[in-house]
Amino acid sequence: MNSFSNLELSAPLTAALHKEGLTVPTAIQSEVLPLVLAGRDVVAQSATGTGKTLAYLLPLFTKIDAAKRENQAIILAPTHELAIQIQRQIELLAKNAELPITSAPLIGNANITRQIDKLKERPHIVVGSSGRILELIQKKKITSQTVKTIILDEADRLMDDHNHESVKAVIKTTLKDRQILLFSATITPQTRERAAAFLVDAAIVTVKEQATAVASAISHLYFICEQRDKVEMLRKLVHSTKLKQALVFVNRSEDLELTAAKLNFNGLKAAALHGTFVQADRKKSLEDFRSGRVQLLVASDIAARGLDIPGMEYIFNLDLPEDPQVYLHRVGRTGRAGKTGTAISIVSQREIDLIKYYEKTLKIAIKAKQIAYGKITDLRKA
């Protein structure tokens, strides 16, 4: 059977993965790891949720010389949220592997003086936006001549008209023998064309793989009501389940504040969280949630990237995503580390087709339920 130990990973890294409950590599990890370890440039495409972050972090950790206090890798990300998600994964991997590999997140709209102070410690990896990283290279706060690896995560976004020039400028500051890795759920012809300017004999990896299976520890339920009654249905379910805390997902970031306000008006303690919040606001929402001052955290899919809150028992969908893989990511915030969890979708009549689509695509059962007089029971068919 395929395993991480067959991929020439060190014992500490393999042990770290076991601590996260990971023993078998995904298809993208199996294909990419040997290529990266062999020093090839790589363009890798696979679906969201197939383990692309570890596909590049595992070989990167193998290649980094932890004894050298110098910048050895740059990871570029198109959003604040993704950069923080990558940073958290680096910290978790380093901690679980007990490796002294350090990193620093460098994002725009954050205090540059603090970032400069962090760079004085010479982190092995810097993660962030191309604009801020370029600015710090130009200020001579990042020594790009020591960088051996550059990774573009969500490469399609980084190769678009908004980011392409600053990405190219960052790459130009490094030495010619660096290794460049591109990862994305989609690779457009424009991305291939623009990346060709700085790639050398790149290996192209395309994996047609669905995201990892839904954890069996998660129960999936749905309740039907009118669109206008969804907040009231959520209120009833919160009281009925006597839950301590839950994540509540909506599709549109512009609905977050309004949804949180409606929940608070209905006697629930809620806070909104999304990717466009400044860091201080986001931090406060998370601290209020983790401390228990807030019972419900209303999030968008972008905001939930990298969000890991241990012991989360319930996930609610007030809106359903079109993509089953997005549903998978949402519900994956519960039922972790050997614990059970419940994913509840509150749907209008026209959203039932999406429920059926999830069941077919993800091969799961989502049970129809009803609530009356505070009791949850199976939905009786008319």
C-alpha positions as CSV (number, residue, x, y, z in Angstrom):
1,M,0.0,0.0,0.0
2,N,1.2,3.5,-0.8
3,S,2.4,5.4,2.3
4,F,4.3,8.5,3.2
5,S,7.3,6.4,4.3
6,N,7.6,5.2,0.7
7,L,8.1,8.7,-0.5
8,E,11.5,9.2,1.1
9,L,10.2,11.5,3.8
10,S,12.2,11.7,7.1
11,A,10.9,9.8,10.1
12,P,10.1,13.1,11.9
13,L,7.9,14.3,9.0
14,T,6.2,10.9,8.8
15,A,5.5,11.0,12.5
16,A,4.1,14.5,12.2
17,L,1.7,13.4,9.6
18,H,0.6,10.5,11.8
19,K,-0.2,13.0,14.5
20,E,-2.6,14.7,12.1
21,G,-4.2,11.3,11.3
22,L,-2.5,11.2,7.8
23,T,-1.0,7.9,6.7
24,V,-1.7,7.6,3.0
25,P,-0.7,10.3,0.6
26,T,-3.2,11.8,-1.9
27,A,-2.6,11.3,-5.6
28,I,-1.2,14.8,-6.0
29,Q,1.2,14.3,-3.1
30,S,2.4,10.9,-4.5
31,E,3.1,12.4,-7.9
32,V,4.6,15.8,-6.8
33,L,6.9,14.8,-3.9
34,P,9.4,12.8,-6.0
35,L,9.6,15.5,-8.6
36,V,10.2,18.3,-6.1
37,L,12.8,16.2,-4.2
38,A,14.6,15.6,-7.6
39,G,14.8,19.4,-8.1
40,R,12.4,19.7,-11.0
41,D,10.2,22.8,-11.6
42,V,6.6,21.7,-11.3
43,V,3.2,22.9,-12.5
44,A,0.6,20.9,-10.5
45,Q,-3.2,21.0,-10.9
46,S,-5.7,19.2,-8.7
47,A,-9.1,19.9,-7.2
48,T,-9.6,21.9,-4.0
49,G,-9.1,19.7,-0.9
50,T,-6.7,17.2,-2.4
51,G,-3.7,18.1,-0.2
52,K,-1.8,20.5,-2.4
53,T,-0.4,22.5,0.5
54,L,1.3,19.4,2.0
55,A,2.4,18.3,-1.5
56,Y,4.8,21.3,-1.5
57,L,5.5,21.7,2.2
58,L,6.7,18.1,2.8
59,P,9.5,18.2,0.2
60,L,10.2,21.8,1.1
61,F,10.8,20.8,4.8
62,T,13.1,18.0,3.5
63,K,15.2,20.5,1.5
64,I,15.5,23.3,4.0
65,D,18.8,23.4,6.0
66,A,17.4,24.3,9.5
67,A,21.0,25.0,10.7
68,K,21.3,28.0,8.4
69,R,19.6,31.1,9.6
70,E,18.6,32.5,6.2
71,N,15.6,33.0,3.9
72,Q,15.4,29.8,1.9
73,A,11.9,29.7,0.4
74,I,9.2,32.2,-0.6
75,I,5.6,31.1,-0.8
76,L,3.3,33.5,-2.7
77,A,-0.4,33.5,-2.1
78,P,-3.1,35.8,-3.6
79,T,-5.1,36.5,-0.4
80,H,-4.4,37.2,3.2
81,E,-6.6,34.2,4.2
82,L,-4.6,31.7,2.2
83,A,-1.3,33.1,3.4
84,I,-2.4,32.7,7.0
85,Q,-3.7,29.2,6.3
86,I,-0.3,28.2,4.8
87,Q,1.5,29.8,7.8
88,R,-0.6,27.8,10.2
89,Q,0.2,24.5,8.3
90,I,3.9,25.3,8.4
91,E,3.7,26.0,12.2
92,L,1.8,22.8,12.8
93,L,4.1,20.6,10.7
94,A,7.2,22.1,12.3
95,K,5.7,21.6,15.8
96,N,4.6,18.0,15.2
97,A,7.8,17.0,13.5
98,E,9.8,18.8,16.2
99,L,11.9,20.6,13.5
100,P,13.3,24.1,14.1
101,I,12.0,25.4,10.8
102,T,10.7,29.0,11.0
103,S,8.4,31.1,8.9
104,A,6.9,34.5,8.8
105,P,3.6,35.7,7.2
106,L,4.1,39.0,5.2
107,I,0.8,40.4,3.9
108,G,-0.2,43.9,2.8
109,N,-2.4,46.1,5.0
110,A,-0.5,44.8,8.1
111,N,2.1,46.6,10.2
112,I,5.3,46.6,8.1
113,T,7.5,47.6,11.0
114,R,6.5,44.4,12.9
115,Q,7.2,42.4,9.8
116,I,10.7,43.9,9.5
117,D,11.3,43.0,13.1
118,K,10.3,39.4,12.4
119,L,12.6,39.3,9.4
120,K,15.5,40.1,11.6
121,E,15.2,36.6,12.9
122,R,15.9,35.3,9.4
123,P,13.0,32.9,9.0
124,H,13.6,30.0,6.6
125,I,10.3,30.5,4.8
126,V,8.4,33.7,4.1
127,V,4.7,33.5,3.1
128,G,2.6,36.3,1.7
129,S,1.5,38.6,-1.0
130,S,3.8,39.3,-3.9
131,G,3.4,43.1,-3.4
132,R,4.5,43.1,0.2
133,I,7.3,40.6,-0.3
134,L,8.6,42.6,-3.3
135,E,8.6,45.7,-1.1
136,L,10.6,44.0,1.6
137,I,13.1,42.6,-0.9
138,Q,13.6,46.2,-2.3
139,K,14.1,47.4,1.3
140,K,16.7,44.7,1.6
141,K,14.9,43.1,4.5
142,I,14.6,39.8,2.6
143,T,17.8,38.4,1.1
144,S,16.4,36.8,-2.0
145,Q,19.8,35.5,-3.2
146,T,19.6,32.8,-0.6
147,V,16.2,31.7,-1.7
148,K,16.2,28.2,-3.3
149,T,12.5,27.6,-3.7
150,I,9.6,29.8,-4.9
151,I,6.1,28.4,-4.6
152,L,3.0,29.9,-6.2
153,D,-0.2,28.8,-4.5
154,E,-3.4,29.4,-6.4
155,A,-1.2,30.1,-9.4
156,D,-4.1,31.2,-11.6
157,R,-4.8,34.1,-9.3
158,L,-1.1,35.0,-9.1
159,M,-0.7,35.0,-12.8
160,D,-3.7,37.3,-13.4
161,D,-3.4,40.9,-14.6
162,H,-3.5,42.2,-11.0
163,N,-0.7,40.1,-9.6
164,H,1.4,38.9,-12.5
165,E,4.0,41.8,-12.7
166,S,4.8,41.8,-9.0
167,V,5.2,38.0,-9.0
168,K,7.5,38.2,-11.9
169,A,9.5,40.9,-10.2
170,V,9.9,38.8,-7.0
171,I,11.2,35.8,-9.1
172,K,13.6,38.1,-10.9
173,T,15.4,39.0,-7.7
174,T,16.4,35.4,-7.0
175,L,19.3,33.5,-8.5
176,K,18.8,31.4,-11.7
177,D,19.2,28.0,-10.0
178,R,16.1,28.4,-7.8
179,Q,13.3,25.9,-8.1
180,I,9.8,27.1,-9.0
181,L,6.5,25.3,-8.1
182,L,3.1,26.2,-9.3
183,F,-0.1,24.8,-7.7
184,S,-3.7,25.5,-8.6
185,A,-7.1,23.9,-8.8
186,T,-7.2,25.2,-12.4
187,I,-4.4,26.1,-14.8
188,T,-5.5,28.4,-17.6
189,P,-3.6,28.8,-20.9
190,Q,-2.7,32.3,-19.8
191,T,-1.1,30.9,-16.6
192,R,0.9,28.4,-18.6
193,E,2.0,31.1,-21.1
194,R,3.1,33.6,-18.4
195,A,4.8,31.0,-16.2
196,A,6.8,29.6,-19.2
197,A,9.0,32.8,-19.0
198,F,10.5,31.7,-15.7
199,L,10.1,27.9,-15.6
200,V,12.9,25.5,-16.7
201,D,11.9,22.0,-18.0
202,A,8.8,22.0,-15.8
203,A,7.0,18.7,-15.0
204,I,3.3,19.1,-15.6
205,V,1.1,17.1,-13.1
206,T,-2.6,17.0,-13.6
207,V,-4.6,14.9,-11.1
208,K,-8.3,14.2,-11.7
209,E,-9.1,13.4,-8.1
210,Q,-11.9,14.3,-5.9
211,A,-11.2,15.7,-2.4
212,T,-10.7,13.2,0.4
213,A,-13.7,11.3,1.5
214,V,-16.1,12.8,4.0
215,A,-15.2,11.7,7.6
216,S,-17.5,8.9,8.8
217,A,-17.7,10.6,12.2
218,I,-19.9,13.4,10.7
219,S,-23.7,13.1,10.7
220,H,-25.4,15.0,7.9
221,L,-28.9,16.5,8.4
222,Y,-31.1,19.0,6.6
223,F,-34.2,20.9,7.6
224,I,-36.6,22.5,5.1
225,C,-38.2,26.0,5.5
226,E,-39.0,29.1,3.6
227,Q,-36.0,31.3,2.7
228,R,-37.2,34.1,5.0
229,D,-37.5,31.7,8.0
230,K,-34.0,30.4,8.0
231,V,-32.7,32.5,10.9
232,E,-35.7,31.5,13.0
233,M,-35.1,27.8,12.1
234,L,-31.4,28.2,13.2
235,R,-32.5,29.8,16.5
236,K,-34.8,26.8,17.2
237,L,-32.1,24.3,16.3
238,V,-29.6,26.0,18.6
239,H,-32.0,25.8,21.5
240,S,-33.0,22.3,20.7
241,T,-29.5,20.9,20.4
242,K,-28.2,22.9,23.4
243,L,-25.0,23.4,21.5
244,K,-22.2,25.5,23.0
245,Q,-20.7,26.8,19.8
246,A,-21.1,26.4,16.0
247,L,-19.9,27.7,12.7
248,V,-22.6,29.2,10.4
249,F,-21.8,29.4,6.7
250,V,-23.3,31.8,4.2
251,N,-22.3,32.1,0.5
252,R,-22.0,35.8,0.1
253,S,-19.6,37.9,2.2
254,E,-21.9,40.9,2.0
255,D,-24.5,38.9,3.9
256,L,-22.3,38.1,6.9
257,E,-22.8,41.3,9.0
258,L,-26.6,41.2,8.3
259,T,-26.9,37.5,9.2
260,A,-24.9,38.1,12.5
261,A,-27.1,41.1,13.3
262,K,-30.3,39.0,12.7
263,L,-29.0,36.2,15.0
264,N,-28.1,38.7,17.7
265,F,-31.6,40.3,17.4
266,N,-33.1,36.8,17.9
267,G,-31.3,36.4,21.2
268,L,-28.2,34.4,20.0
269,K,-24.6,35.6,20.5
270,A,-23.1,35.8,17.0
271,A,-20.1,37.5,15.3
272,A,-19.2,37.8,11.6
273,L,-15.9,36.7,10.2
274,H,-14.7,37.1,6.6
275,G,-11.6,37.6,4.5
276,T,-12.0,41.4,3.9
277,F,-11.9,42.2,7.7
278,V,-8.8,44.0,8.9
279,Q,-6.7,41.7,11.0
280,A,-7.7,43.3,14.4
281,D,-11.4,42.7,13.7
282,R,-10.9,39.1,12.6
283,K,-8.7,38.5,15.7
284,K,-11.4,39.9,18.0
285,S,-14.2,37.8,16.4
286,L,-12.1,34.6,16.8
287,E,-11.0,35.5,20.3
288,D,-14.7,36.1,21.3
289,F,-15.7,32.8,19.7
290,R,-12.8,30.8,21.3
291,S,-13.5,32.3,24.7
292,G,-17.2,31.5,24.6
293,R,-18.4,35.1,24.5
294,V,-19.8,34.4,21.1
295,Q,-21.8,31.3,20.4
296,L,-22.1,31.4,16.6
297,L,-19.4,32.4,14.2
298,V,-20.8,33.4,10.8
299,A,-18.3,32.8,8.1
300,S,-17.8,32.8,4.3
301,D,-15.7,30.0,2.6
302,I,-12.7,32.4,2.2
303,A,-12.7,33.3,5.9
304,A,-12.9,29.6,7.0
305,R,-9.7,28.7,5.1
306,G,-7.2,27.6,7.7
307,L,-9.7,27.9,10.5
308,D,-9.2,25.1,13.0
309,I,-11.2,25.2,16.2
310,P,-10.8,22.0,18.2
311,G,-13.9,20.3,19.5
312,M,-16.3,21.9,17.0
313,E,-19.5,19.8,17.3
314,Y,-21.8,21.6,14.8
315,I,-21.6,23.2,11.4
316,F,-24.6,25.0,9.9
317,N,-25.2,25.9,6.3
318,L,-27.6,28.8,5.9
319,D,-26.8,28.8,2.2
320,L,-25.7,25.9,0.2
321,P,-22.6,26.1,-2.1
322,E,-22.9,25.0,-5.7
323,D,-19.8,22.9,-5.4
324,P,-19.9,19.6,-3.4
325,Q,-16.2,20.1,-2.6
326,V,-17.0,23.3,-0.8
327,Y,-19.6,21.5,1.2
328,L,-17.0,19.0,2.0
329,H,-14.6,21.7,3.3
330,R,-17.3,23.3,5.4
331,V,-18.4,20.1,7.2
332,G,-14.7,19.0,7.6
333,R,-14.5,21.6,10.4
334,T,-16.3,19.1,12.7
335,G,-15.8,15.4,13.4
336,R,-12.0,15.8,13.9
337,A,-9.4,14.0,16.0
338,G,-11.6,11.0,16.7
339,K,-14.7,13.1,17.8
340,T,-18.1,13.1,16.2
341,G,-19.7,16.0,14.6
342,T,-23.0,17.1,13.0
343,A,-23.5,19.1,9.8
344,I,-26.9,20.7,9.5
345,S,-28.1,22.4,6.3
346,I,-31.2,24.7,6.5
347,V,-32.6,24.7,3.0
348,S,-35.4,26.1,1.0
349,Q,-37.5,23.9,-1.3
350,R,-35.5,24.8,-4.3
351,E,-32.2,23.8,-2.6
352,I,-33.2,20.2,-2.1
353,D,-31.8,19.3,-5.5
354,L,-28.3,20.4,-4.2
355,I,-28.7,18.1,-1.3
356,K,-29.4,15.2,-3.7
357,Y,-26.4,16.3,-5.8
358,Y,-24.1,16.2,-2.7
359,E,-25.4,12.7,-1.8
360,K,-24.6,11.4,-5.2
361,T,-21.3,13.1,-5.7
362,L,-19.9,12.6,-2.2
363,K,-21.5,9.2,-1.6
364,I,-23.1,10.3,1.7
365,A,-26.6,10.2,3.2
366,I,-28.0,13.5,4.3
367,K,-31.1,12.8,6.4
368,A,-34.3,15.0,6.2
369,K,-35.4,16.1,9.7
370,Q,-38.1,18.3,11.2
371,I,-38.4,20.2,14.5
372,A,-41.6,20.6,16.5
373,Y,-42.0,21.6,20.1
374,G,-38.2,21.6,20.5
375,K,-37.9,18.0,19.4
376,I,-36.0,16.9,16.3
377,T,-37.5,13.9,14.5
378,D,-37.3,12.3,11.0
379,L,-39.2,14.2,8.4
380,R,-42.4,12.4,7.6
381,K,-43.0,12.2,3.9
382,A,-46.3,13.7,2.7
